[in-house]
Structures are given as C-alpha cells and as structure tokens.
C-alpha cells in the first residue's frame, strides 16, 4: 500500500460489487447498494471498467467478488443459527455489511479490521455520507505484516469465548506465506471452538488457462505500481496443510463446479467463474 492513501484493490473490490448490482440482471448474488456510495465521486469511472466491454479479467471479478461475499455471509447465517454471535472482517476495505445487516443478524457484534490508511479513508467517507454507524459495529486498525490480529481484537469488545465467523477475503495473496501461517495460528489461539475463518486464495499460475498467463506481467506491473503486489499463491493441498498446521480441527476448500451450481447457474450469468481464485474454510 501507498502510505496515506486507501488501498487501490479495496476500491476496485467495491467497484466490482457495485458494478454487479448495476450491470447484471436480477437475481443478484448480492444486493450491495452501499458499495457505490462508499466509493464516492470516482464510483462511475471505476464501475465502467467492469462493464461487459471492459477487460475480461475485471468482468470476471464482477461476478467472483460478490460471489465470495455471498459465500461468507451464507456461512455466517448458518453459523448464527448454531450460536455464532461475532463477525470479524479482516482486511475489511470498503466492505458494506455493517450498513446492510439483515434483521436476522442484528444480535451479532461486527468487527472491521484493516490497515490504518484504508480505514481512516473509509471512516471519513462514512462521515461525509452522514451515515450512522450501528452500535454493534467496531472499527479496528491493524497492519497484518506488523502485529498479531489477536492483540488488536483483545483490546476491543471481542469475546474469545463466543463462537465467531471471520471473513478474510481479498487479503491472503497480498501477504507473505509466513504472515498467512502466523495469522492463522494466532487466530487459532484466540477463537472459540466451532469458529470459522473463511478466506479466498489465488491458485498457482501453472494451474490456470493460458489466457491468464498472458496477463501476468501486465497485472504485476499495475499492482506493484499501486504498492500492493500479489505475493502468495497456493495449491489446494498446500493451503489445507497450512490450515491444519495452524491448529484448526477441520479445513476444506470449495471446488469450482460446486460454486457454479450453487451460485452461478441460478442467476443464469453468462460471465464465467474465474479460475484464479479458490475459497477455503478453517474451522476451529
């Protein structure tokens, strides 16, 4: 990240969610009307990049980004029925769950954790919009590469004895593998039994179709220039081993076909599901 500025990828993530709501027909994977508001004056320009005539890799993100959000929120609903009462968004960026909480989940505590630069920008934007932050929402500053997340959480109202769901989307690939392993292990010492860490990860280049390889240098140049290089990629078996070694009782990943049948087929989307990403769940 570039000091003093919000994460470039956080802005694009919000733009992808907003573009899905704007450009894709109903039914949507996610009804996120707040994303465009959070983006502010630059929203329209960013969203246009995700139209059907935009770069195909961004068009794919227009589906995958809301899909991963829907996936973790579906798991939150299930966990809530089983007793979970805390939701932690790690690397929250411009996540909007705090402002679109369904009535069924309003008895949970929500914790947003992010880098100080992005979080301060977001807080200023919320103030500009005149939005009232719900009483059950807590904002926490933390740099994953510099300090344990557990320390930041322990300094808040977070209750380690309460079952929780942690959303770790769009973050892992910007961290070193050492930091990923250490963060998972750190959280495992904090979380109550049955808690989940739900995350996405990037697959190795050699597992992807040639069309992705053609974009490799272009994507790296852009992300390096934004100060947000993608550092870590995982094979499925490698990530599962990292999760188990970190102290979790169970770990699993979702296969693309399962995600397609559950989320893409019902909305009749013509946009293919990206090969670049995988979804995983670590259960304490």
C-alpha positions in Angstrom: 0.0 0.0 0.0 1.0 3.6 -0.5 1.1 5.5 2.8 -1.8 7.9 3.4 -3.9 6.5 0.6 -6.7 3.9 0.6 -5.9 0.5 -0.8 -6.3 0.6 -4.6 -7.5 -3.0 -4.6 -10.1 -2.2 -1.9 -11.5 0.5 -4.2 -11.7 -2.0 -7.1 -13.3 -4.6 -4.9 -16.1 -2.2 -4.0 -16.4 -1.2 -7.7 -16.8 -4.9 -8.7 -19.7 -5.3 -6.1 -21.3 -2.0 -7.2 -20.9 -3.0 -10.9 -22.6 -6.4 -10.3 -25.6 -4.6 -8.8 -25.6 -2.0 -11.7 -24.9 -4.1 -14.8 -26.1 -7.6 -14.1 -29.8 -8.5 -14.3 -31.6 -9.8 -11.2 -31.4 -12.0 -9.3 -28.1 -10.7 -8.0 -25.6 -12.7 -5.9 -25.5 -9.8 -3.5 -27.7 -6.7 -3.1 -25.0 -4.2 -2.3 -26.3 -0.7 -3.0 -23.9 0.8 -0.4 -20.7 0.0 -2.4 -21.1 2.8 -4.9 -21.9 5.3 -2.1 -18.7 4.3 -0.3 -16.6 4.8 -3.4 -17.8 8.4 -3.7 -17.3 10.6 -6.8 -15.0 8.2 -8.6 -17.5 5.4 -8.5 -18.8 5.7 -12.0 -15.4 5.8 -13.6 -14.3 2.6 -11.8 -17.6 0.8 -12.4 -17.3 1.4 -16.1 -14.2 -0.8 -16.2 -16.4 -3.7 -15.1 -18.9 -3.4 -17.9 -19.2 -6.2 -20.5 -16.9 -4.3 -22.9 -14.2 -3.8 -20.2 -11.2 -6.0 -19.6 -12.4 -9.6 -19.4 -10.5 -10.3 -16.2 -12.4 -7.4 -14.5 -15.7 -8.7 -15.9 -14.9 -12.0 -14.2 -14.3 -10.1 -10.9 -17.8 -8.5 -11.3 -19.1 -12.0 -10.6 -16.5 -13.5 -8.3 -16.2 -10.6 -5.9 -19.9 -10.6 -4.9 -19.9 -14.4 -5.0 -17.2 -14.7 -2.3 -19.0 -12.1 -0.2 -22.3 -14.0 -0.6 -20.4 -17.2 0.3 -19.1 -16.0 3.6 -22.3 -14.3 4.5 -24.2 -17.6 3.8 -21.8 -19.3 6.2 -22.5 -16.5 8.7 -26.2 -17.2 8.6 -25.6 -20.9 9.1 -23.2 -20.3 12.0 -25.6 -17.8 13.6 -28.3 -20.4 13.7 -25.8 -22.6 15.5 -24.8 -20.0 18.1 -22.2 -17.7 16.5 -22.6 -14.1 17.6 -19.5 -12.3 16.3 -18.5 -11.5 12.8 -15.0 -10.2 12.1 -14.0 -8.8 8.7 -10.2 -9.0 8.3 -8.9 -6.5 5.7 -12.3 -5.0 5.5 -11.6 -2.4 2.9 -14.9 -0.9 1.8 -16.9 -3.9 2.9 -20.5 -2.7 3.5 -22.0 -5.5 5.6 -22.2 -3.1 8.6 -24.7 -0.9 6.7 -26.8 -3.6 5.2 -27.1 -6.1 8.1 -30.2 -8.3 7.8 -32.6 -8.2 10.7 -31.9 -11.8 11.5 -28.3 -11.0 12.2 -28.6 -7.8 14.2 -27.8 -9.6 17.5 -24.2 -10.1 16.5 -21.2 -7.9 17.1 -19.3 -6.8 13.9 -15.6 -6.0 13.9 -13.9 -4.5 10.9 -10.1 -4.7 10.9 -8.0 -3.0 8.3 -4.8 -1.1 7.6 -5.0 2.4 9.1 -4.7 4.2 5.8 -7.7 2.5 4.2 -9.8 2.5 7.4 -9.3 6.3 8.1 -10.3 7.0 4.5 -13.4 4.8 4.9 -14.4 6.5 8.2 -14.0 9.9 6.6 -16.3 8.8 3.7 -18.9 7.4 6.1 -18.9 10.8 7.9 -19.3 12.6 4.5 -22.3 10.4 3.7 -23.9 11.2 7.0 -24.3 7.5 7.8 -24.8 6.5 11.4 -22.5 3.6 12.4 -24.7 0.9 14.1 -23.9 0.3 17.8 -22.8 -3.3 17.2 -20.1 -2.2 14.7 -16.5 -1.8 15.8 -13.5 -0.5 13.7 -10.0 -1.7 14.5 -6.7 -0.6 12.9 -4.2 -3.3 12.2 -1.3 -4.0 9.8 -1.1 -7.8 9.3 2.6 -7.7 8.5 3.5 -5.8 11.7 1.4 -7.1 14.5 -0.8 -10.0 15.7 -4.5 -9.7 14.9 -5.4 -11.3 18.3 -3.8 -8.4 20.1 -5.9 -5.9 18.2 -9.0 -7.9 18.9 -8.3 -8.4 22.6 -8.2 -4.6 23.0 -11.8 -4.3 21.9 -15.2 -5.8 22.9 -14.4 -9.0 21.1 -15.2 -12.0 23.3 -12.9 -15.0 22.7 -15.4 -17.3 24.4 -18.1 -16.6 21.8 -18.3 -18.5 18.5 -17.3 -16.3 15.6 -17.1 -16.2 11.8 -14.1 -14.4 10.3 -14.1 -13.1 6.8 -10.7 -13.0 5.2 -11.4 -12.2 1.6 -9.1 -10.4 -0.8 -6.2 -10.3 1.6 -4.1 -13.5 1.7 -2.4 -13.1 -1.7 -1.0 -9.7 -0.6 0.7 -11.2 2.4 3.8 -13.4 2.7 3.1 -17.1 3.3 4.9 -16.7 6.7 2.4 -14.0 7.7 -0.6 -16.0 6.5 0.5 -19.0 8.5 1.3 -16.9 11.6 -2.0 -15.1 11.4 -4.0 -18.3 11.1 -2.1 -19.8 14.1 -2.5 -16.6 16.1 -6.3 -16.6 15.5 -6.5 -20.3 16.4 -5.2 -19.4 19.9 -8.0 -16.8 20.2 -11.1 -18.3 18.7 -13.8 -20.4 20.4 -14.4 -23.9 19.3 -16.6 -24.1 16.2 -15.4 -20.6 14.9 -14.6 -20.3 11.2 -12.1 -18.4 9.2 -13.4 -18.1 5.6 -10.9 -17.0 3.1 -10.1 -16.8 -0.6 -6.7 -17.5 -2.2 -5.1 -17.4 -5.6 -4.1 -20.5 -7.4 -0.6 -21.0 -8.9 -0.1 -19.8 -12.5 0.6 -23.3 -13.7 -3.0 -24.3 -12.8 -4.6 -21.6 -14.9 -5.6 -21.4 -18.6 -3.1 -19.7 -21.0 -5.3 -16.6 -21.3 -4.5 -15.8 -17.6 -0.8 -16.2 -18.2 -0.9 -13.6 -21.0 -2.0 -11.0 -18.4 0.7 -12.0 -15.8 3.2 -9.2 -16.5 0.5 -6.5 -17.0 -1.2 -7.3 -13.7 2.0 -7.5 -11.8 3.1 -4.1 -13.2 -0.2 -2.5 -12.2 -0.3 -4.0 -8.7 3.4 -3.3 -8.0 2.8 0.4 -9.0 -0.1 0.5 -6.5 2.2 -0.8 -3.8 0.1 -3.9 -3.5 2.0 -6.8 -5.2 0.4 -10.2 -5.1 2.9 -12.3 -3.2 1.3 -15.7 -2.2 -0.4 -18.4 -4.3 -1.4 -21.8 -3.0 -2.2 -25.2 -4.3 -5.3 -26.7 -2.7 -3.3 -29.3 -0.7 -0.7 -26.8 0.4 -3.3 -24.4 1.8 -5.1 -27.2 3.6 -1.8 -28.3 5.2 -1.1 -24.7 6.3 -4.6 -24.5 8.0 -4.2 -27.9 9.8 -0.7 -27.0 10.9 -2.0 -23.7 12.3 -4.2 -25.6 14.8 -7.6 -25.9 13.2 -9.8 -29.0 13.6 -11.1 -29.0 10.1 -10.3 -27.4 6.8 -11.9 -27.7 3.4 -11.9 -25.9 0.0 -14.8 -25.4 -2.4 -14.4 -26.7 -6.0 -15.4 -24.5 -8.9 -18.2 -26.8 -10.1 -19.8 -26.7 -6.7 -19.7 -22.9 -6.6 -21.0 -22.8 -10.2 -24.0 -25.0 -9.4 -24.8 -23.2 -6.1 -24.3 -19.6 -7.2 -23.8 -19.0 -10.9 -26.4 -21.3 -12.5 -29.3 -19.9 -10.5 -28.6 -16.4 -11.7 -28.1 -17.5 -15.4 -24.9 -15.5 -15.6 -23.0 -15.5 -19.0 -19.8 -14.4 -17.2 -17.5 -17.4 -16.5 -16.4 -18.1 -12.9 -12.8 -17.0 -12.6 -10.1 -19.8 -12.5 -7.8 -17.5 -10.5 -9.3 -17.9 -7.1 -10.3 -20.6 -4.6 -12.4 -20.5 -1.4 -11.5 -22.2 1.9 -12.8 -22.6 5.4 -10.8 -23.2 8.5 -12.9 -24.4 11.5 -11.5 -24.2 15.0 
